[in-house]
Amino acid sequence: MATLEAKLKELIRKIEYPLLPEDRLKVLLKAKLTKKEYKILFGWVKGIEATQIQYSLNITPQKYEELSQKIVKKLNYDSLKQAIYNK
């Protein structure tokens, strides 16, 4: 099982500063992502397989892929990256 910080470092293209503590990251991400996006992200963090995430959220593989792409896109917005930095 990965940590949230490790997963974010994997998904974000360029990290310039240390990230916020995990508890603050969770609150911030919960506000910035949709419920399903948030659940998918934390499924990844917990190491849950895509098919299990799809089943638990009752979504198709196509919808899962669409939401996965949206998560990565949102995490790479400059405004969100600035918010998750611990400056």
C-alpha positions in Angstrom: 0.0 0.0 0.0 1.4 3.4 -1.0 1.1 6.6 0.9 -1.0 9.5 -0.4 2.2 11.5 -0.8 3.9 8.8 -2.8 0.9 8.4 -5.1 0.6 12.1 -5.7 4.3 12.3 -6.5 3.7 9.6 -9.1 0.7 11.4 -10.7 1.9 15.0 -10.6 4.3 15.9 -13.4 6.5 18.4 -11.5 6.5 18.9 -7.8 8.5 21.9 -6.7 8.0 22.0 -2.9 7.2 19.5 -0.1 3.6 18.5 0.1 1.2 19.3 3.0 0.8 16.7 5.8 -1.5 13.8 4.8 -4.4 14.9 6.9 -4.5 18.3 5.3 -4.0 16.8 1.8 -7.1 14.6 2.4 -9.3 17.6 3.3 -8.0 19.6 0.4 -8.5 16.8 -2.1 -12.0 16.0 -0.8 -12.9 19.6 -1.6 -11.3 19.7 -5.1 -12.3 16.3 -6.4 -15.7 14.8 -7.0 -16.8 12.0 -4.6 -16.1 9.3 -7.2 -12.7 10.8 -8.2 -11.7 11.0 -4.5 -12.7 7.3 -3.9 -10.8 6.2 -7.0 -7.7 8.1 -5.9 -7.8 6.6 -2.4 -8.5 3.2 -4.0 -5.2 3.6 -5.9 -3.4 4.6 -2.6 -4.8 1.5 -0.9 -3.7 -0.7 -3.8 -7.2 -1.8 -4.8 -7.5 -3.2 -8.3 -9.4 -1.2 -10.9 -12.1 -3.8 -11.3 -12.8 -3.7 -7.6 -13.0 0.1 -7.6 -15.4 0.0 -10.6 -17.6 -2.5 -8.9 -17.7 -0.7 -5.6 -18.6 2.6 -7.4 -20.9 0.9 -9.9 -19.2 2.4 -12.9 -18.2 1.0 -16.3 -14.6 0.6 -17.3 -15.0 3.5 -19.7 -16.3 5.8 -16.9 -13.4 4.6 -14.7 -10.9 5.6 -17.4 -12.6 8.9 -17.9 -12.5 9.7 -14.1 -8.9 8.5 -13.9 -7.9 10.9 -16.6 -9.8 13.8 -14.9 -8.0 13.0 -11.6 -4.6 13.3 -13.2 -5.6 16.4 -15.1 -6.9 18.1 -11.9 -3.8 17.1 -9.9 -1.6 18.8 -12.5 -3.5 22.2 -12.5 -1.2 24.8 -11.2 -3.8 26.2 -8.8 -4.2 22.7 -7.2 -0.5 22.1 -7.1 0.1 25.4 -5.4 -2.6 24.5 -2.8 -1.0 21.2 -1.9 2.5 22.6 -1.3 3.6 23.1 2.2 5.4 26.4 1.8 
